[in-house]
């Protein structure tokens, strides 16, 4: 069973064990992750791999980022803090 359904992506979202451990270690709860996925800025690496990131007010460890794969469902592979968007020039 999926962890939740993303209205933004129109797909079920699955959170890997590694992502759950990253969330716990980085103090990111499920509500914050869902908000991140639904409202964050998207940076695509290719057709299936992407990062969703946003600044969360009240946190000192921003940007918060979810590395994900989008296919039939959205898979959250890991969650990061203090993330930096790399400029592709």
C-alpha positions in Angstrom: 0.0 0.0 0.0 1.3 3.5 -0.9 2.3 5.9 1.8 0.0 8.7 0.3 -1.4 9.9 -3.0 0.1 13.0 -4.6 -2.4 15.3 -6.2 0.4 17.2 -7.8 1.8 14.2 -9.6 -1.5 12.2 -9.8 0.3 9.1 -8.5 0.9 7.1 -5.4 4.0 8.0 -3.4 6.2 5.3 -1.9 8.9 6.1 0.7 11.8 3.7 0.7 13.3 2.4 4.0 16.4 4.5 3.3 14.3 7.7 2.9 12.5 6.9 6.2 15.8 6.5 8.0 17.0 9.8 6.4 13.8 11.6 7.5 14.2 10.3 11.1 17.9 11.3 11.2 17.1 14.8 9.8 13.9 15.4 11.8 11.6 15.5 8.8 8.1 14.2 9.5 5.6 12.7 7.1 3.5 15.9 6.9 6.6 18.0 6.0 7.6 15.5 3.3 4.1 15.5 1.8 4.1 19.3 1.8 7.5 19.3 0.2 6.3 17.0 -2.6 3.1 18.9 -3.2 4.5 22.4 -3.0 8.2 22.3 -3.6 10.2 23.4 -6.6 11.1 20.7 -9.1 14.4 20.1 -10.7 14.5 17.1 -13.2 17.7 15.2 -13.8 16.2 13.2 -16.6 12.9 11.6 -17.6 12.4 9.7 -14.3 14.8 11.2 -11.7 14.1 14.5 -10.0 14.6 16.5 -6.9 11.8 18.4 -5.1 13.1 21.1 -2.7 11.9 24.0 -0.7 12.7 26.3 2.2 10.6 25.4 5.3 10.1 28.4 7.5 11.3 27.9 11.1 14.0 25.4 10.1 17.7 26.3 10.2 18.8 23.5 7.9 17.3 24.5 4.6 16.9 23.7 1.7 15.0 20.4 2.4 15.1 18.1 -0.6 13.6 14.8 -1.6 15.4 12.8 -4.3 12.7 10.9 -6.2 12.0 8.6 -9.2 8.7 9.1 -11.1 7.3 6.3 -13.1 4.0 4.4 -12.5 4.4 5.8 -8.9 6.6 8.3 -7.3 9.4 6.7 -5.2 11.1 8.8 -2.5 14.7 7.5 -2.5 16.2 9.8 0.2 15.5 13.1 2.0 18.3 15.7 2.5 18.8 18.9 4.4 21.1 21.9 3.7 20.8 20.9 0.1 22.2 23.2 -2.6 20.9 23.4 -6.2 23.8 22.9 -8.6 23.9 25.3 -11.5 24.1 23.4 -14.8 26.1 25.8 -17.1 
